[in-house]
Amino acid sequence: MGYLMQTLKEGKFILLIILICFTTTLSAQDNFNLELNISSSKNGSGDLSGFHFNANFVKSLKNNFCYVISIGGSTHQRKNELFFTINGRENDGSILYVTSGFQVGFGMDYKFINFEKHKFGIRIIPFGRYQSTSLPDVVTTLFPIITELTFPVIYFEQTSPSQTLAVGLDTSFIYNIKLYKSFSLNLLGNFQFDTNGDTIRGLGLGVVKSF
């Protein structure tokens, strides 16, 4: 409980910083970008597949630096297939596990290459994240040969919270190609981890509108 409260306080602190930065930015009239990125990604050791997305406000600074306000999320799933027959009819007892989360962050960009039509850089964003999962810690399946029933019996053990708050760090490498006037395309690879022990890695695309 103490850990959860401490994580919640850290998450509120990050959100407060983001709101202050966003309010300050709205008063500025110089150039900025709006991004929408989506990645095909893996959660954990790779057994959960899905996608990760974020919408970003990117404001240019001096010396190839930018700051970034990011709002995003992810959803991943895995299906454990289980089929059995009762009274001559095949039944699908497969179980779908889903892990989804929402996060907000504030971070920085640095561009190693910064030409008009081609840009390449690294992005680092500390974030606060809420996550919910149906993935149990232990799954035990007892088949008819053990139970002498006509169908398998499955029971679950949950030793950790299914809803968590965490803080973490998201790192991305981004190659940006200008397509037409104020529109460009992001090619990106990202990896993130958090204090809940979750990792997400993926490859994706994004669209960027410059103002």
C-alpha positions as CSV (number, residue, x, y, z in Angstrom):
1,M,0.0,0.0,0.0
2,G,2.8,2.4,0.9
3,Y,4.5,1.7,-2.5
4,L,1.2,2.4,-4.4
5,M,0.7,5.7,-2.5
6,Q,4.3,6.7,-3.3
7,T,3.9,5.9,-7.0
8,L,0.6,7.8,-7.1
9,K,2.4,10.9,-5.6
10,E,5.1,10.6,-8.2
11,G,2.6,10.3,-11.0
12,K,0.7,13.4,-9.8
13,F,4.0,15.3,-9.7
14,I,4.8,14.4,-13.3
15,L,1.3,15.3,-14.4
16,L,1.6,18.7,-12.7
17,I,4.9,19.4,-14.6
18,I,3.2,18.5,-17.9
19,L,0.3,20.8,-17.2
20,I,2.6,23.7,-16.3
21,C,4.7,23.2,-19.5
22,F,1.6,22.9,-21.7
23,T,0.1,26.1,-20.3
24,T,3.4,28.0,-20.8
25,T,3.6,26.7,-24.4
26,L,0.1,27.8,-25.3
27,S,1.2,31.4,-24.7
28,A,4.0,31.1,-27.2
29,Q,3.4,31.8,-30.9
30,D,6.6,30.3,-32.5
31,N,6.8,27.0,-34.3
32,F,5.7,23.6,-32.9
33,N,4.7,20.2,-34.2
34,L,1.8,17.9,-33.5
35,E,2.5,14.2,-33.9
36,L,0.4,11.0,-33.9
37,N,2.6,7.8,-33.7
38,I,1.6,4.2,-33.6
39,S,3.8,1.1,-33.2
40,S,3.5,-2.6,-33.5
41,S,4.9,-3.8,-30.1
42,K,5.6,-6.5,-27.6
43,N,4.9,-6.3,-23.9
44,G,7.1,-8.2,-21.4
45,S,9.2,-11.1,-22.7
46,G,7.4,-11.1,-26.0
47,D,4.4,-13.3,-25.3
48,L,2.0,-10.4,-25.4
49,S,1.5,-8.7,-28.9
50,G,-0.3,-5.5,-29.6
51,F,0.3,-1.8,-30.3
52,H,1.5,1.3,-28.6
53,F,0.4,4.8,-29.6
54,N,0.9,8.4,-28.5
55,A,0.0,12.0,-29.4
56,N,2.8,14.5,-28.9
57,F,3.2,18.2,-28.7
58,V,6.8,19.0,-29.8
59,K,8.3,22.5,-29.3
60,S,11.7,23.4,-30.8
61,L,14.4,24.9,-28.7
62,K,18.0,25.9,-29.5
63,N,20.9,23.7,-30.5
64,N,18.8,20.9,-32.0
65,F,16.8,20.3,-28.8
66,C,13.0,20.1,-28.4
67,Y,10.8,19.4,-25.5
68,V,7.9,17.0,-25.8
69,I,4.5,16.6,-24.1
70,S,3.2,13.1,-24.7
71,I,-0.1,11.4,-24.1
72,G,-0.5,7.8,-25.1
73,G,-1.3,4.2,-24.3
74,S,-1.0,0.6,-25.3
75,T,-2.9,-2.6,-25.5
76,H,-1.5,-6.2,-25.8
77,Q,-3.0,-9.6,-25.7
78,R,-2.3,-13.3,-25.7
79,K,-4.6,-16.2,-26.4
80,N,-4.1,-19.6,-24.7
81,E,-6.0,-22.1,-26.9
82,L,-7.9,-24.8,-25.2
83,F,-10.3,-27.1,-27.0
84,F,-12.2,-30.1,-25.5
85,T,-15.1,-32.3,-26.5
86,I,-18.3,-33.0,-24.4
87,N,-21.0,-35.3,-25.7
88,G,-19.5,-35.3,-29.1
89,R,-19.4,-31.5,-29.5
90,E,-16.1,-29.6,-29.6
91,N,-15.9,-26.6,-27.3
92,D,-13.6,-23.7,-27.4
93,G,-12.4,-22.9,-23.9
94,S,-9.5,-20.6,-25.0
95,I,-8.6,-17.8,-22.6
96,L,-7.7,-14.3,-23.8
97,Y,-5.3,-12.3,-21.6
98,V,-5.2,-8.5,-22.1
99,T,-2.9,-5.8,-20.7
100,S,-3.7,-2.2,-21.4
101,G,-2.4,1.1,-20.1
102,F,-2.5,4.9,-20.3
103,Q,0.4,7.2,-19.8
104,V,1.4,10.9,-19.8
105,G,5.0,12.2,-20.0
106,F,7.3,15.2,-20.5
107,G,10.7,14.8,-22.1
108,M,13.3,16.0,-24.6
109,D,14.4,15.4,-28.2
110,Y,17.9,15.8,-29.6
111,K,18.5,15.7,-33.3
112,F,21.8,14.3,-34.6
113,I,20.8,15.1,-38.1
114,N,18.7,18.3,-38.7
115,F,18.2,19.1,-42.3
116,E,15.1,20.7,-43.9
117,K,13.7,17.4,-45.3
118,H,15.5,14.8,-43.2
119,K,15.9,14.6,-39.5
120,F,17.2,11.9,-37.1
121,G,17.3,12.0,-33.4
122,I,16.7,10.4,-30.0
123,R,13.7,11.1,-27.7
124,I,13.7,10.4,-23.9
125,I,10.4,10.8,-22.0
126,P,9.9,10.2,-18.3
127,F,6.2,9.2,-17.8
128,G,3.5,8.2,-15.3
129,R,1.4,5.2,-16.3
130,Y,-1.8,3.5,-15.2
131,Q,-2.2,-0.1,-16.3
132,S,-4.8,-2.9,-16.0
133,T,-4.2,-6.5,-16.8
134,S,-6.1,-9.8,-16.8
135,L,-2.9,-11.8,-16.9
136,P,-2.7,-14.0,-13.8
137,D,0.5,-14.9,-12.0
138,V,-0.1,-18.7,-12.0
139,V,-2.4,-20.7,-14.3
140,T,-3.0,-24.4,-13.5
141,T,-4.9,-26.7,-15.9
142,L,-6.1,-30.1,-14.6
143,F,-7.1,-32.4,-17.5
144,P,-9.8,-35.2,-17.3
145,I,-7.1,-37.9,-16.7
146,I,-6.5,-36.3,-13.3
147,T,-9.9,-35.0,-12.3
148,E,-12.0,-37.8,-13.9
149,L,-14.3,-35.1,-15.2
150,T,-15.3,-34.8,-18.9
151,F,-13.8,-31.3,-19.3
152,P,-10.5,-29.6,-18.1
153,V,-10.5,-27.6,-14.9
154,I,-8.5,-24.3,-14.8
155,Y,-7.8,-22.2,-11.8
156,F,-5.8,-19.0,-11.4
157,E,-3.6,-17.5,-8.7
158,Q,-3.2,-13.7,-8.5
159,T,-0.3,-12.7,-6.3
160,S,0.2,-9.1,-7.6
161,P,-2.2,-6.2,-8.2
162,S,-4.1,-6.3,-11.5
163,Q,-4.3,-2.5,-11.6
164,T,-1.1,-0.5,-11.1
165,L,0.4,3.0,-11.2
166,A,4.0,3.3,-12.2
167,V,6.6,5.8,-13.4
168,G,9.0,4.9,-16.2
169,L,11.2,6.0,-19.1
170,D,10.4,5.8,-22.8
171,T,13.3,6.0,-25.3
172,S,12.8,6.3,-29.1
173,F,14.9,6.8,-32.1
174,I,13.0,8.8,-34.8
175,Y,13.8,9.4,-38.5
176,N,11.6,12.2,-39.9
177,I,11.0,12.7,-43.6
178,K,9.3,15.8,-44.9
179,L,6.6,14.9,-47.4
180,Y,4.7,18.1,-48.4
181,K,4.9,21.6,-47.0
182,S,4.0,21.3,-43.3
183,F,3.5,17.5,-43.3
184,S,6.1,14.9,-42.5
185,L,6.4,11.2,-41.7
186,N,8.1,9.6,-38.6
187,L,9.8,6.2,-38.7
188,L,10.5,5.1,-35.2
189,G,11.7,2.4,-32.9
190,N,11.0,2.6,-29.2
191,F,11.6,0.9,-25.9
192,Q,10.2,1.7,-22.4
193,F,10.3,0.3,-18.9
194,D,8.7,1.3,-15.6
195,T,8.8,0.7,-11.9
196,N,6.1,-2.0,-12.2
197,G,8.6,-4.2,-14.1
198,D,6.8,-3.8,-17.5
199,T,8.7,-3.3,-20.7
200,I,7.3,-2.4,-24.1
201,R,9.3,-2.3,-27.4
202,G,8.2,-1.7,-30.9
203,L,8.6,-0.3,-34.4
204,G,6.1,2.2,-35.9
205,L,5.1,5.1,-38.0
206,G,3.8,8.6,-37.3
207,V,2.4,11.6,-39.0
208,V,3.5,15.1,-38.1
209,K,1.9,18.5,-38.8
210,S,4.1,21.6,-38.3
211,F,2.7,25.0,-37.3
